[in-house]
């Protein structure tokens, strides 16, 4: 067996690293006669196994398209738990006493808060803030634009009062790997108190 050339190895690594939500931990690629084998270890903090499986498949397909001579790709995806999670909730106003908004895309504000997520420890609030939603009055794609705003703020999950219907915003949230969680709390302050 012979290791693959440097240029091809970097190309594989770049493709894998370009998959949002995946980090390359190890790459081994070799030629065995006319066959090319790739062993790739990736790491993710995405909790949804279905999405991880989709990323796994997309990564494999992109590598095979870019480097057609590859015969077999073995991809191992390991889960990395984040020490801090960022949550969001749609709000009607800009204070902590603001009611949680029923609609995601038309919400005027988002409450953002960070919570510890260390194994064996209770989740604990470490900070919060409110940001304006500049897309609340957009003529179209409000939900999609709001999802992009949350992704820019590195939000891991969105709390909402009801189910998000399967439209543009729902798919944008999935694409950005933002989970949705239900809450029965009425205000931002009540939701924050859950993590104190």
C-alpha positions as CSV (number, residue, x, y, z in Angstrom):
1,X,0.0,0.0,0.0
2,X,1.1,3.5,-0.8
3,X,-0.1,6.7,0.8
4,X,-2.0,9.1,-1.5
5,X,-0.3,12.2,-2.8
6,X,-0.4,15.4,-0.7
7,X,-2.5,17.4,-3.1
8,X,-5.3,14.7,-3.2
9,X,-5.2,14.3,0.6
10,X,-5.6,18.0,1.1
11,X,-8.5,18.0,-1.5
12,X,-10.3,15.3,0.5
13,X,-9.7,17.1,3.8
14,X,-11.0,20.4,2.3
15,X,-14.2,18.8,1.0
16,X,-14.9,17.1,4.4
17,X,-14.1,20.2,6.4
18,X,-16.4,22.2,4.1
19,X,-19.4,20.2,5.4
20,X,-21.1,22.5,8.0
21,X,-21.2,20.9,11.4
22,X,-18.3,18.4,10.7
23,X,-14.7,18.7,11.8
24,X,-11.9,16.5,10.3
25,X,-10.1,14.6,13.1
26,X,-8.1,12.1,11.0
27,X,-7.6,11.2,7.4
28,X,-5.8,8.2,6.0
29,X,-5.8,7.4,2.3
30,X,-3.8,4.9,0.4
31,X,-3.4,3.2,-3.0
32,X,-3.5,-0.6,-3.1
33,X,-2.6,-1.5,-6.7
34,X,-5.1,0.4,-8.8
35,X,-7.6,0.8,-5.9
36,X,-7.9,3.9,-3.6
37,X,-9.1,3.6,-0.1
38,X,-10.0,6.5,2.2
39,X,-10.5,6.3,6.0
40,X,-11.9,9.5,7.5
41,X,-12.7,10.3,11.1
42,X,-15.0,13.3,11.6
43,X,-16.4,15.0,14.7
44,X,-19.7,16.7,15.1
45,X,-21.8,18.3,17.9
46,X,-25.0,17.7,15.9
47,X,-27.4,15.7,18.0
48,X,-29.9,14.6,15.3
49,X,-28.7,11.2,13.9
50,X,-30.7,11.6,10.7
51,X,-28.9,14.9,9.9
52,X,-25.6,13.4,10.8
53,X,-26.4,10.5,8.4
54,X,-27.3,13.0,5.7
55,X,-24.0,14.9,6.2
56,X,-22.1,11.6,6.1
57,X,-23.7,10.6,2.8
58,X,-23.2,14.1,1.3
59,X,-19.5,14.1,2.3
60,X,-18.9,10.7,0.7
61,X,-20.7,11.8,-2.5
62,X,-18.8,15.0,-2.8
63,X,-15.4,13.3,-2.3
64,X,-16.3,10.6,-4.9
65,X,-17.4,13.3,-7.4
66,X,-14.2,15.4,-6.9
67,X,-11.9,12.4,-6.9
68,X,-13.4,9.7,-9.2
69,X,-10.7,7.1,-8.7
70,X,-11.7,6.4,-5.1
71,X,-13.0,2.9,-4.6
72,X,-14.0,2.8,-1.0
73,X,-14.6,5.5,1.6
74,X,-14.9,4.6,5.3
75,X,-16.3,7.6,7.3
76,X,-16.6,7.4,11.1
77,X,-18.5,10.3,12.7
78,X,-17.9,10.9,16.4
79,X,-20.2,13.0,18.5
80,X,-18.6,15.9,20.4
81,X,-20.6,17.4,23.2
82,X,-20.4,21.2,23.5
83,X,-19.6,22.7,26.9
84,X,-21.9,25.7,26.2
85,X,-25.2,25.7,24.3
86,X,-26.8,28.8,22.8
87,X,-30.6,29.0,22.9
88,X,-33.0,31.4,21.3
89,X,-36.7,32.3,21.7
90,X,-38.9,34.5,19.6
91,X,-40.2,37.6,21.6
92,X,-42.8,40.2,21.2
93,X,-40.8,42.9,23.0
94,X,-37.2,43.7,24.0
95,X,-37.2,43.1,27.7
96,X,-36.9,40.0,29.9
97,X,-40.6,40.3,30.8
98,X,-41.6,40.2,27.2
99,X,-44.1,37.5,26.2
100,X,-42.8,34.7,24.0
101,X,-44.1,35.3,20.4
102,X,-46.3,32.7,18.7
103,X,-44.8,33.3,15.3
104,X,-41.1,32.8,14.6
105,X,-40.5,34.8,11.4
106,X,-42.6,37.9,12.4
107,X,-41.2,38.1,16.0
108,X,-39.8,41.6,16.6
109,X,-37.0,40.3,18.8
110,X,-35.1,37.2,19.8
111,X,-34.0,36.4,23.3
112,X,-30.6,34.6,23.2
113,X,-29.1,32.9,26.2
114,X,-26.1,30.6,26.9
115,X,-26.2,27.6,29.1
116,X,-23.5,25.3,30.4
117,X,-23.7,21.7,29.1
118,X,-21.0,19.8,31.0
119,X,-21.5,16.1,31.5
120,X,-22.7,15.2,35.0
121,X,-23.6,18.8,35.8
122,X,-27.0,20.6,35.8
123,X,-27.5,23.1,33.0
124,X,-26.8,26.6,34.3
125,X,-27.5,30.0,32.7
126,X,-24.3,32.0,32.0
127,X,-25.6,35.0,30.0
128,X,-28.5,36.4,28.0
129,X,-29.3,39.2,25.7
130,X,-32.1,40.4,23.3
131,X,-31.5,41.1,19.6
132,X,-33.8,42.8,17.2
133,X,-35.2,40.9,14.3
134,X,-34.6,43.2,11.3
135,X,-36.6,40.8,9.0
136,X,-39.9,40.9,11.0
137,X,-41.6,43.2,8.5
138,X,-39.9,41.8,5.3
139,X,-42.3,41.2,2.4
140,X,-41.0,37.6,1.9
141,X,-38.8,34.9,3.4
142,X,-39.1,36.3,6.9
143,X,-38.6,32.9,8.5
144,X,-35.7,32.0,6.3
145,X,-34.0,35.3,7.1
146,X,-34.7,34.9,10.8
147,X,-33.1,31.4,10.7
148,X,-30.0,32.9,9.1
149,X,-29.9,35.5,11.8
150,X,-30.0,32.8,14.5
151,X,-27.2,30.8,12.7
152,X,-25.0,33.9,12.6
153,X,-25.5,34.1,16.4
154,X,-24.4,30.4,16.7
155,X,-27.8,29.3,18.1
156,X,-28.0,25.5,18.8
157,X,-31.8,25.4,19.5
158,X,-34.9,27.6,19.3
159,X,-37.6,27.4,22.0
160,X,-41.1,27.9,20.7
161,X,-44.7,27.7,22.0
162,X,-46.0,25.6,19.2
163,X,-44.9,23.3,16.4
164,X,-43.0,24.9,13.5
165,X,-44.9,24.1,10.3
166,X,-42.8,22.5,7.6
167,X,-42.2,25.4,5.3
168,X,-39.2,27.5,4.3
169,X,-38.2,28.5,7.9
170,X,-38.4,24.9,9.1
171,X,-36.1,23.7,6.4
172,X,-33.7,26.7,6.8
173,X,-33.5,25.8,10.5
174,X,-32.7,22.2,9.6
175,X,-30.1,23.3,7.1
176,X,-28.4,25.5,9.8
177,X,-28.6,22.6,12.3
178,X,-30.8,24.5,14.7
179,X,-33.0,22.3,16.8
180,X,-36.5,23.3,17.9
181,X,-37.8,22.7,21.4
182,X,-41.2,23.3,22.9
183,X,-41.8,25.4,25.9
184,X,-44.9,26.2,27.9
185,X,-43.3,29.3,29.5
186,X,-45.1,32.6,28.9
187,X,-42.2,35.1,29.1
188,X,-38.5,35.2,28.4
189,X,-37.8,35.7,32.1
190,X,-39.8,32.5,33.0
191,X,-37.7,30.5,30.4
192,X,-34.4,31.9,31.8
193,X,-35.5,31.0,35.3
194,X,-35.7,27.4,34.2
195,X,-31.8,27.4,34.0
196,X,-31.0,29.3,37.2
